[in-house]
Amino acid sequence: MAAARVLLAGESWVSNSTHFKGWDFFSSTVYDTGLAYLQAALVAAGVDFTHLPNHLAAEQFPTTPEALARYDVIILSDIGANTLLLHPDTWLRGQPTPNRLKLLREWVKGGGGLAMCGGYYSFAGIYGAAKYYRTPLETVLPVDIFPFDDRVEAPEGAAPAVVDAQHPVVAGLPAAWPALLGYNELTLKPDAQLLATVDAHPLLAVRTVGQGRTLAWASDIGPHWCPEPFATWDGYARLWVQAVAWLAGKPV
């Protein structure tokens, strides 16, 4: 059987700093990504893995059903709705372009596997600026999204709790998971399955929509909310390999 084909969109950023040295100053710019742990886990399992960073996603994220059909699973992680809605042809040139949130909704209904992972630009996100509230994508996710800043910082650590240990996504994982340092606050849809919580809030939930499947993971896939002790824990790789297999509807 062919390997599961996964596209991860997001999980990249550019940071600009100004350094003051008395009278003088200079600027520096750094590009970084946050997918190393997830990518390593999936590639080691044989997944056909593609990363589309934020600065390229606005133009290169699929704009047709045929392009979406090249993937079994699409993961959105720390990528705001505007990046998918505002193709450069629309934003810069005032031309109509496909609504990629609507395309994703229909792709899921037709059999695609979609995951949204938490972060400052996932779900509602910082200042509510991720803006997935009341979008076509929210209608297929296992969770409802708040219209305001939904971040919960837990610097002291918040321990996840598994609530459905028999589900294939979490089957075989230890009952005790390492602590997380934050998450997006979400509410569960009535027809979704809750697999794990954090501070009594949904952490991991899944849903079947039409012929497809969706998953919500309310925390990061790596630091800072998902700290190194969690990302290097043996259960981390198993969790994500099993999540991809369930979303794809086949072994990875």
N, C-alpha and C positions, 0 to 999 in steps of 0.2 A: 504494500500500500504506500502511496506517495506521502511524503512528509507534509504535515500541516503547514500551511502558508500563513504567516502572521505579519501584519503591518502594524508597527507602533508609531503613532504620530504624536509629536510633542517632545517633552523631556529634554529641552535644550534652552539655553539662554545666553545672552551677551551682557556682560557687566562692564560698566565704565566707571572709573575712579579718578578723582583729582587728588594729587599728592602735594601737600604744602610743605616746603622746606624753607621756613623763614620767609624772606622776601619772594623767593622763587616757588614755582609750582610746575607740575607737569601732569599729563593725563595718561592713563593706561586702559586698555580694553582687553577683556578676557572672554573667550567662548568656552562653554562647558556643557556637559550633558549629565543626566542622572539615571541612565538606564543600565549601567554596567552589570549590576547584580542580576537583574531580570534577563538581560541578553545572554549572559554567561549560562544561566540555568536552562534557558530554552535551546540555545545552540548545542549545549552538551547533550540534550535529549534528542537532537536530530531535527529540530524545527527549522523550517525554511524562514528565516527571520530577516525582516527589512525595517530599517529605521528611517523615518522621514522627520527631520528636525523642524522646529517651529518656523525658522526663517525661510524654509523652502515649502512648507506645507500650504501656505496661502495659494501658491501657484501650482504646486505639483500634486496635492492630494486629489484622488480620483474625482472626476467630474461626470462620469457616465456609469450606468449599471454594468457595462462590459468591463470597465476598469476595476470596479469594486469586486467583480466576480473572479478576479485573479487571486483573491485572498479568501481563506476560510475564516480567519479571525482578524478583526481590527481592534486595536487597543488605543484609546485616547487617554493621554496622561499629561496633565499640566499643559493643556492647549485650550485656549479660550474659544468660545463660539465664534467670535468675530474673525478669527484666523480662517475658519472654514467658510464663513459667510462672505467675506470680502476678498474675492479673487482680484488680483491686480487689474484685470480687464474692467471690473466694476468700479473698484476704488479709485483707480488712476485715470480710467478712460471713459467711465460712464456708460459701459456696455452691459447688457443683460448677460448673466451667467447662471448656471444651474445652482439651485439651493442644495448644498451638499448635506445639510442636516435632513432634509426631506429624502434625498437619495439614500442616506444611511438607514433611515426608518424603513423604506421600502426594501432595501437590501436585507435587512434583518427579517422582515416578514417573509421574504422569499427563501430564507434558509441561512443567512449569514450569522456569524457569532460576533457580538460586540461587547467589549468591556470598557468601562470608564474607571480609571484609577484616580485616587484623590490627590489633592495638592492645592497650591495657591491659585491655580487657574484651571480647576476642575469643578464640576457641579456649579455652585454659586461662586465660591472662591473669595479672594481678598476683595473687600469693598463690594461684594456681589458682582464683580467685573467679569467673571468667567461667563456669566449670562446664559446658562443652559435652562434656566427657569422658563417654563411655558414654551419651549421650543419643540419642534417635531421629534427631536431626539429624546426629550424627557418622556414622551409618551410610550417609548419602548423599553426604557430602563426599568430595573426592578424597584427603583426608589423615586420618591418625589423630592424636588429640590426647592430650597427656600429662595425668596427673592432678595435676601440680604446676605451679608458676610456670614458664611456658615462655618468658618474655621474654629476649631477647638484646640487650643494649645495645651499640651499636658507635659510640661518639662519634667515633672516628677515621675512620669511613666504611667501608662494606662494599660492594664493587662487585658488582652482579648479573651473571650469565652466562646467556645464552640457550642452551638445549640442544636446542630443536626449532624452528628458525627458519621451518619451512614451515607450522606450524600457523596457522590463520586468526587467532587471537588476537594473535599476535606477527608475522605476516607483514608484510614491508616495513619493520620497525623497524631502526634501526641496531644493529650488533653490540655497540657500547659504550654502556652505560647509565650515567647519573649514579649516584653512591654513595647508599646509604641509611644511616640512623643507628641502625637497630635493626629487629627482627622477632620474630615468634613462632616458636619451634622446633617443627617438625612432622615427621611421617614419612609417606611416600607409600604409598597403598594399592596393592596389586598390579595392579589393573585401571585405575589412573589414568594419565594422560599428564603427564609432567613437562615444563614449557615453559621454566622459568628457575630458577636457583638463586642463593643468596647464602651465601657462606662454606660451600659444598657442601651446604647445607640447602635443602629445597624452598622456593622463593619464590612461584612461580606454577604451579599444577597444575589440570587439568581432568579431568572424568569424565562419562561417560554412564550414567545410572541409569534403567532403564525407558525411558519416552518422554521423559525430561527430561535436563537437563544441570546440572552444578555446577562451580564454580570456587573455588579458594582462593588468596587473595593474602595472603602472610604478613606484610606490612608495613602501615604506615598509608597512607591515601589523601591525607594532607597532613601538615604538621609536627606532632610533631617528627620521627618516624622517617622520614617522606618529606619531606625538606627542600625549600625553595623551588627550588633548582637542578634538582631532579627534577620537581617539580610544574609548573614553567614550561618544562621541556624539551619540544620539539615532539613527541617520542615519547609523552609522558604522555597527551595527548588521544587520539592514535591508538590507543594501547594500550587505553584504556577504552571508546572507541567500538567497537572491534573485539571487545572482551570482551562488551559488551552485545549486539552483533549475533549473536555465536556462541551466547550463552546463550539469546537469544530465538529463535534459528533463523531469523532473517530480517534484512534490512538495517534499520538504525535509522531 
